[in-house]
Amino acid sequence: MNNAQEAPSAPQTSHSTGDMIMFWGCFIALITTAFAFFSRMYLCDVRFESDFGLEKVAIGALKGAGVWPFAISIILFSLVIDRIGYRVAMIFSFVCYAIYLVLACMAYGAIQGVSGEELAAAQDRGHNLLYLGSIILALGNGTVEAFINPIVATMFSKEKTKWLNILHAGWPGGLVVAGIITIAMADTAKTGDWRLVLGTIAIPAVIYFIMLFNAKFPVSEREQAGVSYREMLAEFGAFGAFVGFGLIFMQLGEVFGWPLSVSGVLAAIVAVAFGAYTQSFGRGILAFLIVIMMPLATTEIGTDGWISGLMEKPMEAAGYNPGWVLVYTSAIMMVLRFFAGPIVHKLSPIGLLILSSILAIAGLLALSRTGSSGIAVIFVAATLYGIGKTFFWPTMLGVTAEQCPKGGALTLNAISGIGMIAVGVLGFPLIGALQEKTASAELAVTSPATAEEVLVEKSYMGFDYEAIDPDKKKEITGEEDIAALAAADKAGQFDALAKMAVFPAFMLVCYLILGAYFKSKGGYQAEVLTGHAAKDEEFTGGVEGPADK
């Protein structure tokens, strides 16, 4: 194990200056991932399409290249991070950001001063550099999550849910700051040197690198307790390996074009090998949490694009930059996550997840009824939904860390990676299919003749559905037909929001089951590793409880 530089740190209720510097370094590292996400996505829409001659499919692939490697790196790094050390992972993430900026600058330079017949080739070179840079950037983002989550869970082993919520306020906080900076640089982004916009990533990246480079990283809670590497893998087990690597292979299959059956075979091989080595199917409660995490990720991440899309036109009509929508909703999440401790203490983590599910259901149903509403009504509905989704992700990480501490960095980070891949491979396409199915059904009723001209059969991973073909849609010229198409699209969008409420509804049922399970055991308790043994200790959220007296 190459971790000699990292000093053990026993769990404490009061934390040293060094601990807090390390925590805020991890916080700023997460802010860096938000800067990278916001600036890239913004430039994909306002500059990269025209500068590099890309159509929508290529832009979508470029956006995706900055997302899917994240989940792969967070899972793979979690398998080895205890052996290579947190410092190595931190340095790797910083190097990824530096390489990305260099490649992006090279892409910018590739098209400068080029015109005529040479332009297409230059655009292609620039696009390839951006695509490669986006993959490297996503690997860096995933590595950040791979080291910050176990560090914070170890330092605050008695208050994991509280401090993981505060840590993950860094993501929406970063979106707020990056959003304000990017909006202020809107003219530069649209017509000037967009390297200046991307270059803002360097600010938080350099800060966290300086703060963490000489830090005395803690030895993980698992290692302090003497839990072996095989025991850690056993917590994840054959089930976790099948789901996690199955989703990875599905994503790689989408990128490289191999069939779904190949992904299934590869996942089965890994799961059998994993199970044979660990002699474990996996921890039962972790398997249950993995099942919940997939619809949770779809609820939180998958619906964000729909909600932003609903609010963009009213914002533009009112004369505001649509980017303020994301800034607003992110600010809500940031503030609430900072105050997670008292809320968790009052409700317990499971109680908070139950309440969040109820609010998310209500918010999605409210949004589905705002099709003809003004901007104020849409903001109210989006606020309700935003509050509901705020605590989902970090609280699930907290529950995983508290219930499966033997799993160490692997279980804590793998469940996050599974959520990210699931929303990309399954969530986004499913939401799109829901919209297409509703829109095509609506068009078939309101304008059968138009439907006959534009509807085509499509399939995604064996799921067949009808969709409105965009090319055939452009050929429609009649005013009534165009109006019917617009109405069908709108109906599909808003009806899809209502149908998406099934995801938090499913989660609500699961959390109620978990609540009943913990109630039968005397209430929610966090499992705390002490030495080579483990005991249950009441979760207190930062205040003294019966178990501490």
ZAMARGU-4260 file (C-alpha; in steps of 0.2 Angstrom, whole numbers, plus 5000, padded with zeros to 4 digits):
<rodrens>
0) 5000/5000/5000 | 5007/5017/4995 | 4999/5027/5008 | 5013/5030/5020 | 5012/5048/5020
5) 4994/5048/5026 | 4992/5049/5045 | 4978/5040/5054 | 4965/5051/5061 | 4953/5045/5074
10) 4935/5050/5073 | 4932/5066/5083 | 4917/5077/5088 | 4928/5093/5087 | 4939/5095/5072
15) 4956/5102/5071 | 4961/5116/5059 | 4970/5104/5048 | 4954/5094/5046 | 4943/5109/5042
20) 4956/5115/5029 | 4956/5097/5021 | 4936/5098/5021 | 4936/5115/5013 | 4949/5109/5000
25) 4938/5095/4996 | 4923/5107/4995 | 4932/5118/4982 | 4937/5102/4972 | 4919/5099/4970
30) 4916/5117/4965 | 4929/5114/4951 | 4918/5100/4944 | 4903/5112/4944 | 4914/5125/4935
35) 4919/5112/4922 | 4901/5106/4919 | 4893/5124/4917 | 4906/5132/4906 | 4907/5117/4894
40) 4888/5114/4893 | 4886/5133/4890 | 4899/5134/4876 | 4893/5118/4868 | 4876/5127/4865
45) 4883/5145/4860 | 4900/5142/4852 | 4906/5125/4848 | 4891/5121/4836 | 4896/5135/4825
50) 4915/5136/4827 | 4917/5117/4823 | 4903/5115/4811 | 4894/5102/4822 | 4876/5096/4820
55) 4865/5092/4835 | 4870/5074/4836 | 4888/5078/4837 | 4885/5091/4850 | 4875/5078/4860
60) 4890/5066/4859 | 4902/5080/4864 | 4891/5084/4879 | 4890/5065/4884 | 4909/5063/4883
65) 4910/5075/4897 | 4898/5064/4908 | 4900/5045/4905 | 4919/5044/4909 | 4915/5052/4926
70) 4905/5036/4932 | 4919/5024/4926 | 4933/5033/4934 | 4924/5035/4951 | 4920/5016/4952
75) 4937/5011/4945 | 4947/5023/4957 | 4937/5017/4972 | 4944/4999/4969 | 4962/5005/4972
80) 4961/5022/4981 | 4965/5015/4998 | 4981/5007/4990 | 4987/5022/4980 | 4982/5035/4992
85) 4971/5050/4992 | 4985/5062/4987 | 4989/5052/4971 | 4970/5053/4966 | 4970/5072/4970
90) 4985/5075/4959 | 4978/5065/4945 | 4962/5075/4945 | 4972/5091/4944 | 4982/5085/4930
95) 4966/5080/4920 | 4960/5098/4922 | 4977/5105/4916 | 4977/5093/4901 | 4959/5097/4897
100) 4963/5116/4896 | 4978/5113/4885 | 4968/5103/4873 | 4954/5115/4873 | 4966/5129/4869
105) 4974/5118/4855 | 4956/5116/4848 | 4953/5135/4848 | 4970/5137/4839 | 4966/5124/4826
110) 4953/5135/4818 | 4960/5152/4820 | 4964/5160/4803 | 4958/5145/4793 | 4945/5147/4779
115) 4940/5140/4763 | 4943/5122/4759 | 4955/5120/4773 | 4941/5125/4786 | 4932/5108/4787
120) 4948/5099/4791 | 4953/5111/4804 | 4936/5110/4812 | 4937/5091/4812 | 4954/5092/4821
125) 4947/5105/4833 | 4932/5094/4837 | 4943/5079/4840 | 4954/5088/4852 | 4938/5095/4862
130) 4931/5077/4862 | 4947/5069/4869 | 4948/5084/4881 | 4930/5081/4887 | 4934/5063/4891
135) 4949/5067/4901 | 4940/5081/4910 | 4926/5069/4915 | 4939/5057/4922 | 4946/5071/4933
140) 4928/5075/4939 | 4925/5057/4944 | 4942/5056/4952 | 4937/5071/4963 | 4922/5062/4969
145) 4932/5046/4972 | 4943/5055/4985 | 4932/5068/4993 | 4918/5057/4998 | 4929/5044/5008
150) 4939/5058/5016 | 4924/5067/5023 | 4916/5051/5028 | 4932/5046/5038 | 4934/5063/5046
155) 4916/5065/5051 | 4912/5046/5054 | 4899/5050/5068 | 4891/5064/5057 | 4892/5057/5039
160) 4875/5062/5032 | 4876/5079/5039 | 4894/5083/5032 | 4891/5074/5016 | 4876/5085/5013
165) 4887/5101/5017 | 4901/5094/5006 | 4889/5092/4991 | 4883/5110/4993 | 4899/5113/4984
170) 4891/5107/4967 | 4876/5119/4967 | 4887/5132/4975 | 4899/5130/4961 | 4885/5131/4948
175) 4879/5147/4956 | 4897/5155/4955 | 4901/5148/4938 | 4884/5153/4932 | 4886/5171/4937
180) 4903/5172/4930 | 4898/5164/4913 | 4883/5176/4912 | 4894/5191/4915 | 4906/5184/4901
185) 4891/5180/4889 | 4898/5192/4876 | 4915/5184/4877 | 4907/5167/4876 | 4897/5171/4861
190) 4909/5182/4850 | 4925/5183/4859 | 4939/5172/4865 | 4930/5157/4873 | 4946/5151/4881
195) 4944/5164/4894 | 4927/5156/4899 | 4935/5139/4900 | 4950/5146/4909 | 4939/5150/4924
200) 4941/5131/4929 | 4959/5135/4933 | 4954/5146/4948 | 4946/5133/4960 | 4957/5119/4953
205) 4973/5128/4958 | 4966/5133/4975 | 4961/5115/4980 | 4978/5109/4973 | 4987/5121/4985
210) 4976/5117/5000 | 4977/5098/4998 | 4995/5095/4991 | 5003/5095/5008 | 4988/5089/5018
215) 4990/5074/5030 | 4976/5063/5023 | 4967/5052/5035 | 4968/5033/5034 | 4951/5027/5029
220) 4939/5021/5042 | 4940/5003/5035 | 4958/5002/5036 | 4958/5009/5054 | 4946/4995/5059
225) 4957/4982/5051 | 4944/4977/5038 | 4952/4968/5024 | 4952/4972/5005 | 4942/4956/5002
230) 4929/4961/5016 | 4927/4978/5007 | 4924/4969/4990 | 4912/4957/4999 | 4900/4972/5004
235) 4898/4976/4986 | 4897/4958/4981 | 4892/4949/4965 | 4876/4959/4964 | 4884/4976/4965
240) 4897/4971/4952 | 4884/4965/4940 | 4874/4981/4941 | 4889/4993/4941 | 4900/4985/4928
245) 4884/4980/4918 | 4880/4999/4916 | 4898/5003/4912 | 4898/4990/4898 | 4881/4996/4892
250) 4888/5014/4891 | 4904/5008/4882 | 4893/4998/4870 | 4883/5014/4866 | 4900/5023/4862
255) 4909/5009/4853 | 4893/5001/4845 | 4893/4983/4852 | 4876/4975/4855 | 4867/4974/4872
260) 4870/4955/4873 | 4889/4958/4874 | 4887/4970/4888 | 4876/4957/4898 | 4889/4943/4895
265) 4904/4954/4900 | 4894/4960/4916 | 4890/4942/4920 | 4908/4937/4919 | 4914/4951/4930
270) 4900/4947/4943 | 4904/4928/4943 | 4923/4932/4946 | 4918/4945/4959 | 4907/4933/4968
275) 4920/4919/4967 | 4933/4929/4975 | 4923/4937/4988 | 4911/4922/4991 | 4897/4936/4993
280) 4881/4941/4984 | 4883/4957/4992 | 4876/4966/5008 | 4857/4965/5007 | 4854/4983/5012
285) 4867/4989/4999 | 4858/4980/4986 | 4842/4988/4991 | 4850/5005/4990 | 4858/5002/4973
290) 4840/4998/4966 | 4834/5014/4974 | 4849/5025/4967 | 4844/5022/4949 | 4827/5030/4949
295) 4834/5043/4961 | 4847/5048/4949 | 4834/5049/4935 | 4823/5060/4946 | 4836/5072/4951
300) 4847/5073/4936 | 4836/5067/4922 | 4822/5079/4925 | 4833/5095/4926 | 4834/5097/4908
305) 4815/5096/4906 | 4812/5109/4920 | 4825/5121/4913 | 4817/5119/4895 | 4800/5124/4902
310) 4807/5139/4910 | 4819/5145/4896 | 4805/5153/4885 | 4796/5163/4899 | 4813/5169/4904
315) 4818/5175/4887 | 4801/5183/4884 | 4804/5192/4900 | 4821/5198/4894 | 4832/5188/4906
320) 4846/5176/4902 | 4840/5158/4904 | 4856/5154/4914 | 4848/5162/4929 | 4836/5148/4930
325) 4850/5136/4935 | 4858/5149/4946 | 4841/5151/4955 | 4838/5132/4958 | 4856/5129/4962
330) 4856/5142/4975 | 4841/5134/4984 | 4850/5117/4985 | 4866/5126/4991 | 4858/5134/5005
335) 4847/5119/5011 | 4862/5107/5011 | 4872/5119/5022 | 4858/5117/5035 | 4856/5098/5033
340) 4862/5094/5050 | 4847/5100/5061 | 4835/5093/5048 | 4843/5076/5048 | 4843/5076/5067
345) 4825/5081/5067 | 4819/5068/5054 | 4833/5055/5053 | 4841/5052/5036 | 4826/5040/5031
350) 4813/5052/5037 | 4822/5066/5026 | 4822/5055/5011 | 4803/5051/5013 | 4799/5069/5015
355) 4810/5073/4999 | 4801/5060/4989 | 4784/5067/4994 | 4790/5085/4989 | 4797/5078/4972
360) 4781/5070/4968 | 4771/5085/4972 | 4784/5096/4962 | 4783/5086/4946 | 4764/5085/4946
365) 4763/5103/4949 | 4776/5107/4935 | 4766/5095/4923 | 4751/5107/4925 | 4760/5123/4921
370) 4759/5122/4902 | 4749/5138/4900 | 4755/5147/4916 | 4766/5162/4918 | 4784/5162/4924
375) 4779/5165/4942 | 4769/5149/4943 | 4782/5139/4934 | 4795/5146/4947 | 4784/5141/4962
380) 4782/5123/4955 | 4800/5122/4951 | 4805/5128/4968 | 4794/5115/4976 | 4803/5101/4965
385) 4820/5109/4969 | 4817/5108/4988 | 4812/5090/4986 | 4827/5084/4976 | 4840/5094/4986
390) 4844/5080/4999 | 4842/5065/4988 | 4860/5062/4982 | 4871/5067/4998 | 4859/5059/5010
395) 4859/5042/5000 | 4878/5043/5001 | 4877/5046/5020 | 4865/5031/5022 | 4877/5020/5012
400) 4892/5026/5022 | 4883/5024/5039 | 4876/5007/5035 | 4890/4999/5025 | 4906/5006/5033
405) 4916/4990/5029 | 4913/4994/5010 | 4924/5010/5012 | 4927/5020/4997 | 4921/5007/4985
410) 4903/5006/4991 | 4902/5025/4995 | 4908/5030/4977 | 4901/5015/4967 | 4883/5019/4972
415) 4886/5037/4966 | 4894/5030/4950 | 4879/5018/4947 | 4867/5033/4948 | 4877/5043/4936
420) 4878/5029/4923 | 4860/5024/4925 | 4853/5041/4921 | 4864/5042/4906 | 4861/5024/4899
425) 4843/5022/4905 | 4836/5038/4913 | 4838/5050/4899 | 4832/5038/4885 | 4817/5033/4895
430) 4812/5051/4898 | 4814/5054/4880 | 4803/5039/4875 | 4790/5044/4887 | 4789/5061/4879
435) 4789/5054/4861 | 4775/5041/4865 | 4764/5054/4872 | 4767/5066/4858 | 4764/5054/4845
440) 4748/5047/4853 | 4741/5065/4855 | 4745/5069/4837 | 4737/5053/4831 | 4721/5059/4839
445) 4721/5078/4835 | 4728/5076/4817 | 4728/5059/4810 | 4734/5064/4793 | 4749/5073/4800
450) 4753/5059/4811 | 4753/5047/4796 | 4766/5058/4787 | 4778/5061/4802 | 4777/5046/4814
455) 4791/5033/4813 | 4794/5017/4822 | 4809/5018/4834 | 4818/5006/4847 | 4830/5009/4861
460) 4837/4993/4870 | 4822/4983/4864 | 4809/4996/4869 | 4798/5000/4854 | 4789/5016/4852
465) 4783/5029/4839 | 4791/5046/4837 | 4789/5061/4827 | 4803/5061/4814 | 4812/5079/4815
470) 4816/5079/4796 | 4798/5074/4791 | 4792/5087/4803 | 4802/5101/4794 | 4793/5097/4778
475) 4775/5101/4786 | 4770/5118/4779 | 4751/5119/4783 | 4747/5131/4798 | 4735/5119/4806
480) 4747/5104/4804 | 4761/5115/4812 | 4750/5120/4826 | 4745/5102/4829 | 4763/5097/4830
485) 4767/5110/4842 | 4753/5105/4853 | 4758/5087/4853 | 4776/5092/4857 | 4770/5102/4872
490) 4758/5089/4878 | 4772/5076/4877 | 4783/5087/4887 | 4771/5091/4901 | 4764/5073/4902
495) 4781/5066/4903 | 4784/5077/4919 | 4768/5069/4927 | 4774/5051/4922 | 4791/5054/4929
500) 4783/5056/4946 | 4783/5037/4946 | 4801/5037/4950 | 4800/5047/4967 | 4784/5037/4970
505) 4794/5021/4969 | 4807/5028/4980 | 4794/5033/4993 | 4788/5015/4994 | 4806/5009/4996
510) 4810/5022/5009 | 4794/5018/5019 | 4800/5000/5019 | 4817/5005/5025 | 4809/5016/5039
515) 4799/5001/5044 | 4814/4990/5044 | 4824/5002/5055 | 4809/5005/5067 | 4808/4986/5070
520) 4826/4987/5076 | 4823/5002/5087 | 4826/5016/5076 | 4839/5022/5063 | 4857/5018/5069
525) 4873/5021/5060 | 4886/5007/5060 | 4902/5013/5067 | 4918/5003/5065 | 4929/5002/5080
530) 4945/4992/5079 | 4942/4975/5072 | 4924/4975/5078 | 4908/4984/5073 | 4894/4991/5084
535) 4879/5001/5081 | 4878/5019/5087 | 4863/5030/5087 | 4865/5043/5073 | 4864/5060/5081
540) 4868/5072/5067 | 4880/5082/5077 | 4871/5083/5094 | 4872/5071/5109 | 4860/5057/5109
545) 4856/5042/5121 | 4870/5032/5114 | 4883/5046/5119 | 4877/5047/5137
</rodrens>
